Structure formats: structure tokens, C-alpha cells
């Protein structure tokens, strides 16, 4: 059975169901539906193209709608969502380009709760990283754990499914774990009251089991661990009471939505009253802005932050694709409307009035749109699970079942249907029947111009999206291939916990016995992780007005060569020297300090609570600049201090026999660190994960651009077929007069190519300004060159020619006798 026949039977069945579901009194609308179905089945090819093109456009728009709904749903499950804010700090010290950080003074939150009447309570988080746990000597990893104030359940709604419902984290060492972690550790055992071991030394008492954290929470964790200091945690107790440092993630619960400006002023006054550093200015961010308005923030809890600009871009793409599909639909309906001129004329002769004719066309148009919408929804239901995996997202198709979505889709169907049927409805219904029935009716100049304008609009959108896709691809390629100042290829990273750090050098030396391992080195953090910051005092001279803060890493003597970092001046750390008071700075640090000969200079670091109590370090080397964090942020001044054992181990291995090398690394780990879990990662994969949101955005952009080109191509294919049919007699006459197939092919194609060239000029201007703004969002970006525009223009012309050529060749190769027989 042919595809068109299946199509006809399917839609005929839908139409009959719709017709017989109407009341008996609605015979007029039954007639409209029957006529509409007959016209769909009469022109199966055109009907199929109209419906598929519109369905593709609607499905693309619905998919984008679901992903936007996902982004806008973050943290909305909290009962107090409108009244929760988090506190940030503006770090205005010299040496940092990324001024906004997600950590605050530890005392700021409790002080705000005590002193400000609009603040109901506060909660502080620390940590957020992975922890080594064990139960009955069985080791396992907790993927993400926070130490948190007991007030966390007063501020946030993380449901407790088992255990205590009050005073959950009031005691030192008490923990609440998620259902997934509970099952992973305890299986079918009841976890309440059980004791876990943290790093094989610290007892943790399970007091509650929480429901798994929703995916649309910016806070992601498996365990919450009481921030109440234990007996042996005097250091933590003192740290939580200080105003001089910033390390807590702080949230406030207010009695009403925040007046941000007023609250900022009050928090600044509290900070100043308690003699906090003046260059740390507290500011407020409403919870609703955390997911989409945090791209510039460092040191924060945001597990999967996105960017509001991406929302605007995707919304624009959705609208453009929908317009493209609607324009395609309008173009085809308008082009075919003249073929029904005699039908309209006959209806007028037998008494049809204009309003009936208008209603007939509008009902037909809405019917086609409704069928396309049903297909679009079905396509979305099938596609979303696959796309979620591809984009690493979690869009929920049940959103389409919500009242708001149903009303929106219904309005869309009616709106697009009316828009597409409006022109033929009013133009055709105004024809004089005598002219039509005499055969004097021709395409109007206005109708031809309208179709040309719609073709230009279609390809303007398509070409603009093509250019945008090319620029997004080039920017992502730039990020992945940029010279970061170090080599991440074939580097394996291992993370040691606090108890195992002392074994770092032993583990490194054992690994170097394998000939497949080229080198290994340890540092305080792996590349791509934002290191900490400290205040520095150049030349060891304390000055109360000096506020220079830079990033700090700690490394051993083999880390720099393992990572391929180059030394521009001086030397690397070495076992031949006592480097306990040595320092290596980067070139950006030398530029900041205006040092032309840095080696031998001294920099003081604060040692203790007294700012005047400094330890001086001697600069022994200057490293070439390298991106120790991500390229989202401007490269900043930083320095390295020497330490023999550090928590992040980087292993440079040969590409050959990687499986055997990894097995050797695991065996060595278990020998050096018995009773702990072994995990590894490749640095280049970790680097890619840092940009997964950008990569997902690039994939979306590419996929929807391809879809837009398919929709435009379908419309152009049908329109070129119609044009060839309209000019059938003209082509026959030209062939009789001696015109060759090539000249006829050129004649039929030239008109469309000219329209596409006009569309290319318009699209280039629009795409340049939009994508230039998008690139401004990156600290390091490509320059927009002419090449991508030329490629997009040439591709669109080639696609158009391939689309048109089938119909043009068919017309050129036809027998002129068939075209002229009726003359």
C-alpha cells in the first residue's frame, strides 16, 4: 500500500470521526469539514507537505517550550520560594576580575536574622564536595555533601520520608541522607540510628532519610551533615564566628519578597558595624534568579546553572521556526488557492454568500493545523526522552498536559489556521464569478508578490539560523582547542581525601614504576577547578590600604612539568632546594604588580588573625599564563606554593595500553590506600563537562537549524512544482521555439535564486548583530569572519537549487505537445 494511500485513509478516518461528533444541527460545519477533507485527499502531495512542514515547526517549538519551562522551574518546589534569597559578596580587591562570589562572612546570615525584622531565619552551607563514607568496613562515595545549619528545613522544602521530623541536625555528627544513598549504603535495612564512618575516623549518626533532591534544584546533594561543631572542632567553631573571611554559602528566609536595594543597604551596614573587610560588600540575589543569573559568580553552590541569554536565544529560535512553518503553510495555501477559483465561482453562482466562503477556507486551514498539531504532540512525546539524553536535560512532557499548555496550543492552532487561511479566504471570496467561469482569472500581481515576500522571509530565517549555528560551532571549537597554557591530553586525575593526602607522594612514586606512566604530580586542586583566594602583600611590607587578592594553588615539584606548564623566568620547585618559603607566580601576577624582574622579589601572606603578622615568600619562578579555571572568566593573577603531599594527583600516561595502565593504577591505589574507594577521571573529559551546558545549547541550535532548513526546503519544493505547473504552456512554447533544457532550467531557477540572495543579505545583517551580542557573553571568543556568511549563503543556494532542480528538470524534459494540446 502506497504512503499517500495510507495518509489518505488515516486522515479520512480522523475527519469522519470529527464530522460525526458534531451535533446534527451543525450541517454547515459538517459540509465545511467534508469539503476540507476532500480537498486534502484530492491534493495528497501538497497536503502531505503542508501538514509535515507545519508539524515539524510546531514540534520544534513545543520541544523548546519544554526546555524553557524546565529552566524556569528551578527551585519553585520550595514552599517559601518567593521569599528566599541567597547572599553573595562583591570582592572589590585588586587582582580579581571576577568580582562576584557566592560565599559570605560566616556571621553575616545569623546577624541578619538577629537584627533585621524582615529576616525570619538564615541557613549556612559549607562544603558540597564528595566524601568517603564506610559502613561495616564497606567503603563508598557520597557524591555531594554539605555541612549545614539545623535551620535548613525551615528555609527549604526537602521532604523527610523517614526518621526525625524536628531537630534533625541539631546535634554534632548528625546527618540526613537521601533515599538513593540510603539504599546504596544500607540496602533494605532501616538506616535511622545507624552510624557511618567519615574518612574512616569520624562517626556520623543517621537521623533522617530525605526524598531524593529534585533535578530542578540548584542545590544537589546526597547528604546533609550538621554544621554544629563537635568537641574536637574548635577551629570550625572559631571560623563560624569570624567576620574577616568568606567561606559560607548563606541563605535568608524573609517575611515577604525581597526589596533588594533596601536589603543590600542594611546588610552592608551590618558588615561595616562588625569591622568586616571593606572590600567585601554583601549583596542579595533572589532564589528565582539563582539558576539563570549566575554566570559570573564563582565559589557557589549552583550545581547546573544556565544562562538567561540562552533562554532568550532559544525563545527566538522557537518563534522563528514557528513563523517559518506558518509562512511555509501560507505560501502553499496561497499558491494553490487559484486552482480553486472555479469552485468558488460555481459556489457563488448557486447562491453561496461571502461569509460562507470565508468560513469554508478558515475551517479547512484550522483543520490542517489541528492535524499537524496532533502529529507534533506525538512527535514530541517520542523525541523528548531521546533529546533529554542527548542534551543531558530533564524536560517533562507532562507539562503539555497542563491547562496553560493546552490553552496555548489551542490558541496556536486557531491563530496559525486563521493566519494561513485569511488571504485565500478574503481574496478568493471577492472574485467575480463571471470572470472566473470564463477562465479569465489569473494570478494577481499582489498574490505573486506576497509569495515572493514569504519565500524571502523563509530563507532569511533559515540563513540567519545557519550563520548562528556556524558561529556557535566555531566558538565551541575555540573553547575546546584554545591554548590553555597546559596539556590535558592523556592526563588521569585522582582525588585523595583528607586521610589519604599524606600518602600522595608514596602513591605517586609507586605509580612511576610503570613504564607506561610518563610523569605524575600533585596539587591542591585539579585544573578547571577554581582555586582559593588570599590577600597578598608584595615585598613583605604591610600596608593597611593594600587590598590585593589573588588565586592560590599548592603543588609539588613534578606537577608543573606533568601538566606541561612552561616556566618563563627562574625555576620550578625542586628537591635540590628548600622551597618551604618559595613561590612561583604567573605572568599576570607580574603584570599586576608591575614587576619587570620578579625573581627574588618577596610577597607576604598573612599568618594568623593579625594582618600585620606576615610570612614572606621568595619568588623563585614565573610560569607562563595558564587557565587554571575555565575560559568563561578572565585569566587572573595567581601563585603556587610548595608542598610535598596534596589532594589532587595528575598522572600523565602513554596512549598505548591504557586499559592495563588503569588496572595498574587501581591496584597501586588499593595497596597504598586500603579500604578506600578508587575513582579516576580523564582531565579532558572533566574539561568537557565544565562546558556541558554550552555544548547542549550548541547541539540544540544545530538541530533546530537543520529542522528549519528542512521546513524551508519542503515549502520551496512544493512552490517550485506549482510554479512549473503554472508555466507549463510557457515552457512548451519556449521549447517549440528552440529553447534548450539548460536555458529552461535556468529560467525556472533564477527567480528563486534571486529571492534567496535577497534573503541572504537580510539574514547576514541580522545574524551578525545577534551573534556579536551572544559572543560578548564570553571573556575569550572568536572574531566573526566573512567565511561563515559565504558558506551559509552558498549552502542555501545549493540547497535551493537541489530542491528546485527536480521540478525544473521535469518541466524542461516534458513533451511540449502535451502542454500545447489544449491550445
DALINQUI-V183255 format. One record per backbone hydrogen bond with DSSP energy under -0.5 kcal/mol. CO is the residue of the C=O (numbers start at 1). NH is the residue of the N-H. If there is no record, write none. Layout:
# DALINQUI-V183255
CO NH
CO NH
This chain:
# DALINQUI-V183255
2 6
3 7
4 8
5 9
6 10
7 11
8 12
9 13
10 14
11 15
12 16
13 17
14 18
15 19
16 20
17 21
19 22
23 26
25 27
26 30
27 31
28 32
29 33
30 34
31 35
32 36
33 37
34 38
35 39
36 40
37 41
38 42
39 43
41 44
43 47
44 48
45 49
46 50
47 51
48 52
49 53
50 54
51 55
52 56
53 57
54 58
55 59
56 60
57 61
58 62
59 63
60 64
61 65
62 66
63 67
64 68
65 69
66 70
67 71
68 72
69 73
70 73
71 74
73 76
75 78
78 81
80 83
80 84
81 84
83 254
84 287
85 252
86 285
87 250
88 283
89 91
89 101
90 92
90 281
93 96
94 549
95 637
97 99
99 91
99 101
100 298
101 89
104 247
104 248
105 108
105 109
106 110
107 111
108 112
109 113
110 114
111 115
112 116
115 117
116 119
118 120
118 255
121 253
123 251
124 149
125 249
126 147
129 145
131 133
131 142
132 199
133 140
134 197
135 138
137 139
138 135
140 133
141 143
142 131
144 222
144 223
145 128
146 225
147 126
148 227
149 152
150 153
151 154
151 155
152 156
156 158
157 159
159 161
159 211
162 209
167 170
171 174
173 205
174 226
175 207
175 208
176 224
177 210
178 182
179 183
180 184
181 185
182 186
182 187
183 187
186 189
189 191
191 194
194 206
196 198
196 204
197 134
197 199
198 201
198 202
202 198
204 196
204 206
205 175
205 207
206 193
207 164
208 177
209 161
209 162
210 179
214 217
216 75
218 220
218 303
222 178
223 146
224 176
225 148
230 233
233 237
234 238
235 239
236 240
238 241
239 242
242 107
243 277
248 104
248 250
249 125
250 87
251 123
252 85
252 254
253 120
253 121
258 260
259 263
260 264
261 265
262 266
263 267
264 268
265 269
266 270
267 271
268 272
269 273
270 274
271 276
272 275
277 280
279 92
279 281
280 282
281 90
283 88
285 86
286 289
287 290
289 293
291 306
292 308
294 297
298 102
301 303
306 294
307 310
307 311
308 312
309 313
310 314
311 315
312 316
313 317
314 318
315 319
316 320
317 321
318 322
319 323
320 324
321 325
322 326
323 327
324 328
325 329
326 330
327 331
328 332
329 333
330 334
331 335
332 336
333 337
334 338
336 339
337 340
338 341
340 344
341 345
342 346
343 347
344 348
345 349
346 350
347 352
348 351
353 356
353 357
354 358
355 359
356 360
357 361
358 362
359 363
360 364
361 365
362 366
363 367
364 368
365 369
366 370
367 371
368 372
369 373
370 374
371 375
372 376
373 377
374 378
375 379
376 380
377 381
378 382
379 383
380 384
382 386
383 387
384 388
385 389
386 390
387 391
388 392
388 393
395 397
396 399
397 400
398 401
399 402
402 406
403 407
404 408
405 409
406 410
407 411
408 412
409 413
410 414
411 415
412 416
413 417
414 418
415 419
416 420
417 421
418 422
419 423
421 425
422 426
423 427
424 428
424 429
425 429
427 430
428 431
431 433
432 435
432 436
433 437
434 438
435 439
435 440
435 441
436 439
444 448
445 449
446 450
447 451
448 452
449 453
450 454
451 455
452 456
453 457
454 458
455 459
456 460
457 461
458 462
459 463
460 464
461 465
462 466
463 467
464 468
465 469
466 470
467 471
468 472
469 473
470 474
471 475
472 476
473 477
474 478
475 479
476 480
477 481
478 482
482 484
484 627
486 488
488 491
488 684
490 492
490 653
491 683
492 651
493 681
494 496
494 649
497 500
497 501
500 503
501 504
503 507
504 508
505 509
506 510
507 511
508 512
510 513
511 514
513 515
514 517
516 518
516 654
519 652
521 650
522 556
523 648
526 529
532 552
534 550
535 606
536 548
537 540
537 604
538 541
540 542
543 546
545 547
547 94
547 549
548 536
550 534
551 639
552 532
553 641
554 524
555 643
556 559
556 560
558 562
559 563
560 564
560 565
561 564
563 487
566 568
566 624
569 622
574 577
577 579
579 582
579 642
581 618
582 642
583 620
583 621
584 640
585 623
586 590
587 591
588 592
589 593
590 594
590 595
591 594
594 596
598 601
601 619
602 539
603 617
604 537
605 615
606 608
609 611
610 613
612 614
613 607
615 605
617 603
618 583
618 620
619 600
620 571
621 585
622 568
622 569
623 587
626 628
628 528
630 633
631 780
632 779
637 551
638 586
639 553
640 584
641 555
647 496
647 649
648 523
648 650
649 494
650 521
650 652
651 492
651 653
652 518
652 519
655 658
657 661
658 662
659 663
660 664
661 665
662 666
663 667
664 668
665 669
666 670
667 671
668 672
669 673
673 676
677 679
681 493
682 686
683 687
684 688
685 689
686 690
687 690
688 691
689 692
691 695
692 696
693 697
694 698
695 699
696 700
697 701
698 702
699 703
700 704
701 705
702 706
703 707
704 708
705 709
706 710
707 711
708 712
709 713
710 714
711 715
712 716
713 717
714 718
715 719
716 720
717 721
718 722
719 723
720 724
721 725
722 726
723 727
725 728
727 731
728 732
729 733
730 734
731 735
732 736
733 737
734 739
735 738
740 744
741 745
742 746
743 747
744 748
745 749
746 750
747 751
748 752
749 753
750 754
751 755
752 756
753 757
754 758
755 759
756 760
757 761
758 762
759 763
760 764
761 765
762 766
763 767
764 768
765 769
766 770
767 771
768 772
769 773
770 774
771 775
772 776
774 777
775 778
783 785
785 789
786 790
787 791
788 792
789 793
790 794
791 795
792 796
793 797
794 798
795 799
796 800
797 801
798 802
799 803
800 804
801 805
802 806
803 807
804 808
805 809
806 810
807 811
808 812
809 813
811 814
814 816
815 818
815 819
816 820
817 821
820 823
